[in-house]
Amino acid sequence: MSPKAHKHLHYNVALVDKVWNLKRLCETHLKMHIPLNMVLKDEEYRADLLEKALTTESEELIALVWEIRKMEDAILQSNNDTDERKVHKKSRNSFRLHFATAAAFFMIIFMCGYMLRSFLPMDAGEVFVFKAVQNVTVESRLKTKGNQVIAGNVVKADKPLFRMHGSNTVGEKLAPRLIEAYLMSQGANNVRTEVSQTSPNEKVISGEINGRLEYIELAAHGSGTAFTGLLKSETDMGMSSRRIKDKEREELLPKAGDLTLPGSEHILGLDGLAIITSPSNSIVSLSIDQLVAIFSGEITNWSELGGKDLPIKVYARDDKSGTWDTFKSLVLESRKAKLSESAIRVESSSELSDSVAREAGAIGFIGLPYVRHAKLMAVASSDNNKAIMPTHFTVSTEDYPLSRRLFFYTPQLNPNIETKEFIRFVVTERGQSIVEDVGFISQNIKLGKPFENDFYPADMRALTARSERMSINFRFKSGSDELDTKSLNDLDRVARYVEVNAPKRVQLFGFSDSEGDAGKGTELSDRRAKVVEQQLIQRGIYPLVAKGMGDAAPLAASNTEEGKNINRRVEVWIL
């Protein structure tokens, strides 16, 4: 089957499941990131991936390729047969429908005229009916041409529905797409995005609703501007690719209330902070310590890392960027290091990625959707921990050491009502599918097995031998069994998934960091698993297993706060 033949292919649930398995297996065997939306939507990309999969030595993967091709052919043939039947049926039924409609319409007119004649003056019935038909015709025509009539008399709203300031990562592509979809969900016509002529990071997204041109203002100059904008009342919602800092929270307390509370802190999706190099670079993975040495200027040549004798050229995002704040927090500040003075600072993620891809010795960091033509690196928390490739699954579970959450922040005090409706839309499955389409990681649940079996303890391996892992981890506030903001929403997601996919059974495994007494760690991990179990029981889901595993299967080194947070988790497995 030729690649172009897939263009009008409509995927069913069974085929989507197989495509998801294809993505998972290809990422394992080909060691490359594969965006699911590209596999589903881009026929040339999909065909190329299937060809690459056939070159592997995996019997499971090769068999899957032929299954997918067979299903594609069957679906395509079925669609063609259905289309032919529809054309014939439509032509047969069209005349019948038009004739029946006309007959019924004139019968009603005749009966109305006949009845009215019995008690109205002579010919009054006919006149009344004629005028009624005339009015109906005019009204119908106005409705048909409603958009044109309104277009000539549209009134622009005197102020925006709401204003958004903050992260370029969120505001460049994702936020405009979400706003456009939200306006259309509210019945807007002629939805469009206008970019400022003076600043490409400032946009106005508008649409016509009930004869008014409603609009939303967006300015994406970095996560830091989200909180300064809220402090100065210049914005109704902050966009951030990092969590609010303690200092920012304290400054905003009198004016906006506590922005870390549910109802003010909203997770709109996830992103992986990608480490990228030139495609010609032979090195495939780096540890956090090695990244620190590179970006601080301690290591200046790739030969020091086992690569080519080539000077390292460091690229970094600008200091207003949430991407930079995340990198600084997760990488540099964890080792009390500073960025090399020779680093080239760039405001745009796309520009940074293209620059790194063009230069043989270059390295940089960006959000996962902006990898483009650059080479993606696997990252290990330490030299003793597993190097993990950033994929949609490992970022969704936040196992990847440079995963990050994307945030919307709204004031506790005097919030804009329209922002609440917008956020309610964003966290729905429809809103999250847009997050996925743009290239970020949605919070919609997927299943997979990202690691080798020997990564987990023997007793857990025995319990999960026939299970798959959910793309959700429940995480907790430091040293406690209290769920964080994201986990509270994830409880409902898990409950909905299990209800739809019954009779699936849930298994919960709690983990702790390696700090402190081992016995207390095991006890705490068990208590965390039981907390999630009780929350799911309240939602009508009864887990089969809820077991603490202590500090087994560490994903990161526990000598940093970020590493501890990654290790403190409850994994969800489906039997």
MOZI-V633198 format. One line per field, one symbol per residue. ss: DSSP state (a for helix, b for strand, c for the rest). phi: phi as a letter, one per 20 degrees, with the letter a starting at -180 (. if undefined). burial: b if it has 16 or more other ideal C-beta (glycine too) atoms within 10 Angstrom, else e. Layout:
BEGIN
ss = ???
phi = ???
burial = ???
END
This chain:
BEGIN
ss = ccaaaaccccccaaaaaaaaaaaaaaaaaacccccaaaaaacaaaaaaaaaaaaccccaaaaaaaaaaaaaaaaaaaaaaaaaaaaaaaaaaaaaaaaaaaaaaaaaaaaaaaaaaaccccccaaaaaaaaaaaaaaaaaaaaacaaaaaaaccbbccccccbbbbcaaaaccaaaaaaaaaaaacccbbbbbbbccccccbbbbbbbbccbbbbbbbbbcccaaaaaaaacccccbbbbcccccaaaaaaaaaaaccccccccbbbbbbbbbbbbbcccccccbbbaaaaaaaacccccbaaaacccccbcbbbbbccccaaaaaaaaaaaaaaccccccccbbbccaaaaaaaaaacccbbbbbbaaaccccbbcbbbccccccbbcccaaaaaccccccbbbbbbbcccccccaaaaaaaaaaccaaaaaaaaaaccbcccccbbccccaaaccaaaaaaccccbbbbbbbbbccccccbcaaaaaaaaaaaaaaaacccccbbbbbbccccccaaaaaaaaaaaaaaaaaaaaaccccccbbbbccccccccccccaaaaaaacbbbbbbc
phi = .fgffegdfdfeffffgfffffgfffffeelbfcffffffddffffffffffffefeeffffffgfffffffffffffffffffffffffffegfgffffffffffffffffffffffcdggmffffffgffffffffffffffdgffffgfcfdfffbfgadccpgfgfefcfggfffgfffffenfdlfbddeffebfedccdcaeclndeebceccddpggffeffffelebebddbebfgfgfffffegfednffeegndeceercbdfeeccfgefefdbbegfffgfffenfdccfffdndffbfededbfffeefffgfffffdfffdldcfgfefeeceefffffffffedgeebbcbfgfdgleeeedfcdfbfedffdffdgfffffmfffdfbedcdccffelfffffffffgffefgfffffgfffoedeeffcdacfcffffdfgfffffdgddcefecdeccfgmcdefegfffffgfffffffffdgegdecdceccfefnffffffffffffffffgfffffdnddffcbcedmeflfebfeecffffffffbceddde
burial = eeeeebeebebeeebeebbbbbbbbbbbbbeebbbbeebbeebebbbebbebbeebebeebeebbeebeebbeebbeeeeeeeeeeeeeeeeeeeeeeeeeeeeeeeeeeebbeeebeeeeeeebbeebeeeeeeeeeeeeeeeeeeeebeeeeeeeeebbbbbbbbbbbbbbbbbbbbbbbbeebebeebeeeeeeeeebbbbbbbbbeeeebbbbbbbbbbbbbbbbbbeeebbbbbbbbbbeeebbeebeeebbbbeeeebbbbbbbbbbbbbbbeebebeebbbbbbbbbbbbebbebeebeeeebebbbbbbeebbbbbbbbbbbbbebeebebbeebeebbbbeebbbbbbebebbbbbbbbbbbeebbbbbbbbbeebbebbbbbbbbbbbbbbbbbbbbbbbbbeebbebbeebbebbbeeebbebbbbbbbbbbbbbbbebbeeeebeeebeebbeebebbbbbbbbeeeebebbbbbeebbebbbebbeeeeebebbbbbbbbbeeeeeebbebbbebbbbbbebbeeeebebebbbbbbbbbbbbbbebebbbbbbbbbbbbbe
END
